[in-house]
Amino acid sequence: MFRRAFWFTTGAAAGVWATTKVQRKIRSLAPDALAVRAAGKAVEGGHRLRDFALDVRAGMAQRETELKDALGLSAPAEPPRDELPARPGPRQLGAVRPGRPIPSTYTYDRKEDH
């Protein structure tokens, strides 16, 4: 009697465990889950690529400084790239002056419509 109850309980537990594992796997292979996982991997790859590019730029700047020091070159300091140059003023139309009508390229001849 105890033997049967033991094996029945063991089988039920194994069935619940297997069903849970299969359901989790099915949910992880659903299109929504795959899309979320792919998007996460793409973002992670983008961050790695950005970090690599920043490391390369830092290495290039360091090497450039080393080469300039070794060759005795002293270049004038460049303005920081973060500062933008002053914007030019608004453009003035040469044909339009205060007090004059704006020239038009359209003719308002009613005969053209027929």
C-alpha positions in Angstrom: 0.0 0.0 0.0 2.7 2.5 0.9 4.7 1.4 -2.1 1.8 2.3 -4.4 1.2 5.7 -2.7 5.0 6.4 -2.9 5.1 5.7 -6.7 1.9 7.5 -7.3 3.2 10.6 -5.6 6.5 10.4 -7.3 4.8 10.1 -10.7 2.5 13.0 -10.1 5.4 15.2 -8.9 7.4 14.2 -12.0 4.5 15.0 -14.3 4.0 18.4 -12.7 7.7 19.1 -13.0 7.9 18.1 -16.6 4.7 20.0 -17.5 6.2 23.1 -15.9 9.5 22.8 -17.7 7.7 22.3 -21.1 5.4 25.3 -20.5 8.4 27.5 -19.6 10.2 26.4 -22.8 7.1 27.1 -24.9 6.8 30.6 -23.4 10.5 31.3 -24.0 10.1 30.3 -27.7 7.0 32.5 -28.3 7.5 35.2 -30.9 7.1 38.0 -28.3 9.7 36.5 -26.0 12.1 36.0 -29.0 11.6 39.6 -30.1 12.3 41.0 -26.6 15.4 38.8 -26.3 16.6 39.9 -29.7 16.0 43.6 -28.9 17.9 43.2 -25.7 20.9 41.6 -27.4 20.9 44.4 -30.1 21.0 47.1 -27.4 23.7 45.2 -25.6 25.7 44.9 -28.8 25.2 48.6 -29.5 26.6 49.5 -26.0 29.6 47.3 -26.6 30.2 48.9 -30.0 30.0 52.4 -28.5 32.4 51.5 -25.7 34.8 50.1 -28.3 34.6 53.2 -30.4 35.3 55.4 -27.3 38.3 53.3 -26.4 39.6 53.6 -29.9 39.2 57.3 -29.9 40.9 57.6 -26.6 43.8 55.5 -27.8 44.1 57.5 -31.0 44.2 60.8 -29.1 46.8 59.3 -26.7 49.0 58.0 -29.6 48.7 61.3 -31.4 49.9 63.2 -28.4 52.8 60.7 -28.0 53.8 61.2 -31.6 53.6 65.0 -31.4 55.8 65.0 -28.3 58.3 62.6 -30.0 58.5 64.7 -33.1 58.6 68.0 -31.3 55.5 69.3 -33.0 53.4 71.9 -31.2 50.1 72.5 -32.9 47.8 75.3 -31.9 45.0 74.3 -29.6 41.8 73.5 -31.4 38.6 74.8 -30.0 36.4 72.2 -28.3 34.0 70.5 -30.7 31.2 71.0 -28.1 31.1 74.7 -28.8 29.2 75.6 -31.9 30.1 78.7 -34.0 27.8 81.6 -33.9 24.9 81.3 -36.2 24.7 83.7 -39.1 22.0 86.4 -39.1 18.8 85.9 -41.1 19.2 85.9 -44.9 18.1 89.1 -46.7 16.3 88.8 -50.0 17.9 91.1 -52.5 14.8 91.8 -54.5 12.6 92.5 -51.5 12.9 95.9 -49.8 10.7 97.6 -47.3 8.0 99.5 -49.1 8.2 97.4 -52.3 5.8 94.6 -53.2 7.1 91.1 -53.2 7.7 90.0 -56.8 5.6 87.1 -57.9 6.3 84.4 -60.4 2.6 83.7 -60.8 0.4 85.5 -63.3 -3.3 86.0 -62.4 -4.6 85.9 -65.9 -8.1 84.3 -66.0 -7.6 83.3 -69.6 -5.0 80.7 -68.7 -7.6 78.6 -66.8 -9.7 78.0 -69.9 
